[in-house]
Amino acid sequence: MAEREKLLNRTLEEVMGDRFGIYSKYIIQERALPDVRDGLKPVQRRILYAMLRDGNTNDKPFRKSAKTVGNVIGNYHPHGDSSVYEAMVRMSQDWKVRMPLIEMHGNNGSLDGDPPAAMRYTEARLSKISAELLRDIDAKTVDFVLNFDDTTEEPTVFPSKFPNLLVNGSTGISAGYATEIPPHCLSEIVDATILLMEHPDATVDDLMTYVKGPDFPTGGIVQGLDGIKKAYKTGKGKIVLRARTEIETLRTGRQQIIINELPYEVNKALLVKKMDELRLDHKVEGVAEVRDETDRSGMRVIIELKKDADPKGILNYYFKNTDLQISYNFNMVAIDHKAPRQLGLKEILEAYIEHQKDVVTRRSRFELQKSIDRQHIVRGLIKAISILDEVIRVIRSSKDKKNAKQNLSDSFGFTEAQAEAIVNLQLYRLTNTDIVTLQEEEHQLDHTIAMLQGILNSEKKLISVIKKELNEVRKKYADARRTTIEAEIQEIKIDLEVMVASEEVMVSLTKHGYVKRSSLRSYAASSNDSVAMKETDHSLFQKQMNTTDTLLVFTNMGRYLYLPVHEIQDRRWKELGQHVASLVPIEPDEEVIAAIPVTDFEANHQYMTFLTKLGMVKRTKLSEYQAQRRSKPLTALKLKNGDECIAAFLTDGFSDLILGTYNGYGLRFAEEEAGEVGVRAAGVKAVQLKEGDYLAGAVAFTKGSDRDLFIATDRGSVKKMAIEGQIEQTGRPRRGVQILRELKTRPHHIAGFSLVDQQDQILISTDKGKVFTVSSSDIRKSDRYNNGSFILDQDEDGSVTEIWLAINQEERQDG
């Protein structure tokens, strides 16, 4: 029965919540977060304290790290040896902490991420500046608590004679909280602390006249003054940290980029590897070699460039795509009054000043009591020497030490402490000179007591003591700032030429959506062969382009695919190519209708003009189609339900648009009548359509052009007509004029609509899968009332569904 009473009837949720709460509190307060006063986590404090107590200080020889780790685990920190040793190593790494607190002999890791040697091989001792953290620890300046097994005591915080939290920074992850405090320059932090003591109402802006920003041990360049200011005000902020680089010209005329400082905590070996991989993968062009020339004289990574390479462009590419530039996020969280708090610069310094006032006050009280006690003893000794003969007589007549002390107190009024000092006096101290020494000591003690009482009674004197001690630390240890601060975050612009080797290639796209690029050599070797494609397919676009150009592919759903030429798969001319859906996912029933090559999106008077089946027209500046994200189809124009895009072409702002409807009407108007609108707009009405009619085709016509209009009807008739004199320019939205003669029975409908030259070959396909070829030069020109001449029999060959122009050897591409 007694056993059962020990069992608690509680739910798992309650127990888990309760236990996790206890665990979280421990993690936050006792493991992962630093104390705002001395900037140390418990494990760091225990390591430094164990080394102090073991006499492993800067003025003594180095001692095996394993011995220190054993002491820490045995006396203060009952956890794994590896975690203790790792914390110890980090405090010794001058590329991780601004002011190393431990000096280490042997391999203590490297910038390349190499692990340190095992603790049995390395030796360590406290660094000089650690003495400033620990100074006066035995003067009752801080609270001590019992260690884990109650065998000894350990300090809860160090006196910390400089603001270590800001000087060395801190990083840690606990339960619900994380901290990321960057290192700073000692002299700047000391100056700001003194300013705040003199002017407690100073603002963060005032403090920033001294504290310019973080000062990383690895140097580098910090960009973003606004981020620094925000972090110093709120405790959170974002800055950009980039490597320090220089561009050097060699005797050969080639250039090379030298990196001599890296961003904080970036692994050099991994960075060099990544930079070289980008070169090998041809993601960046113009780099001959990336090599690490770091030696004992300093860090040096070389990016050797090819002839005529653009060093700034290559550097920008590396800044954007590697850890040569990183974002650093301030998250200044520390334990303040036993609770985690997010603190700005002023709050951290205020907490430090409050701690220093407490430390100096407690030290002054301790030293005052010590001085008063000593003064009491000295006065007793002076009195004893002045009546020496009687004192000796009383002592000689006493039975033992205890009796002698009692007799001295009874005979001359000495206190217990004075009597103890007299009976312990050595005979040589009874010389005449010694009384002079004692009188001088008494005078000195009077002065010390008065000074200490002054400190305890005056806030002003207290602050002047703290200021004096801070200035001594500054004078002794401060060094020059290593990190440069730049106000603005530089925008990184990468020229395409840096990423892509400029090369002329042949690009082709088929109606079914197969795209490829081939070298001119491969194209020339098989120039007698037409482009490789499936039987039912035909070529939609074929042209020589540069790898730095872009191909815009438009679909019937009013969307477009942004395809940089260098991203199109390089295939031999005889091979099929890849489907556009493997580059950008499109719908299964989505068809490509046009491809537009673009060299310069910002060229003047360049417009994308679209026409839809339901008779809408839309015109937008070409520059608006330049895309940053291109992993999915982008909107080219907005379509109504049931509508689809039938034509997309590049116009110059001065062209005429000629439209042909299914029922044989033609309309011509200036493109500027379709006002300029944005990318996502739907456009305006282009043509008045009768019920059942729709737009069958459209072309862009340049005034003065000698090209003719070619029309194929569904019944297999073809005609060619001049535009000038036949289709007059009117306006929109109108019905237009008839360009086919009306027939009561079996009327002709427009199935194909294109501009042609005299030498063009036109291919005509039917719904029965037959393809016929007709030469433009074989067709006589006729007027708009003519229905042309038949080239096939509709009953036997099927109805005409599509026409296209054969692409000749000059790679012309028709609008």
Secondary structure, 3 states (H helix, E strand, C coil): CHHHHCCCCCCHHHHHHHHHHHHHHHHHHHHHCCECCCCCCHHHHHHHHHHHHCCCCCCCCCEEHHHHHHHHHHHCCCCCHHHHHHHHHHCCCCCCCCCCCEEEECCCCCCCCCCCCCCCCCEEEECCCHHHHHCCCCCCCCCEEECCCCCCEEECCCCCCCCHHHHHCEEEECCCCEEEECCCCHHHHHHHHHHHHHCCCCCHHHHCCCCCCCCCCCCCEEECHHHHHHHHHHCEEEEEEECEEEEEECCCCCEEEEEEECCCCCCHHHHHHHHHHHHHCCCCCCEEEEEECCECCECCEEEEECCCCCHHHHHHHHHHHCCCEEEEEEECEEEECCEEEECCHHHHHHHHHHHHHHHHHHHHHHHHHHHHHHHHHHHHHHHHHHCHHHHHHHHHCCCCHHHHHHHHHHHHCCCHHHHHHHHCCCHHHHCHHHHHHHHHHHHHHHHHHHHHHHHHHCHHHHHHHHHHHHHHHHHHHCCCCCCEEECCCCCCCCCHHHHCCCCEEEEEEECCCEEEEEEHHHHHHCCCCCCCCCCCCCEEEEEEEECCCEEEEEECCCEEEEEEHHHCCECCCCCCCEEHHHHCCCCCCCCEEEEEEECCCCCCCCEEEEEECCCEEEEEEHHHHCCCCCCCCEECCCCCCCCCEEEEEEECCCCEEEEEECCCEEEEEEHHHCCECCCCCCCEECECCCCCCCEEEEEEECCCCCCEEEEEECCCEEEEECCCCCCCCCCCCECCEECCCCCCCCCCCEEEEEEECCCCEEEEEECCCCEEEEEHHHCCECCCCCCCEECCCHHHHCCEEEEEECCCCCCCCCC
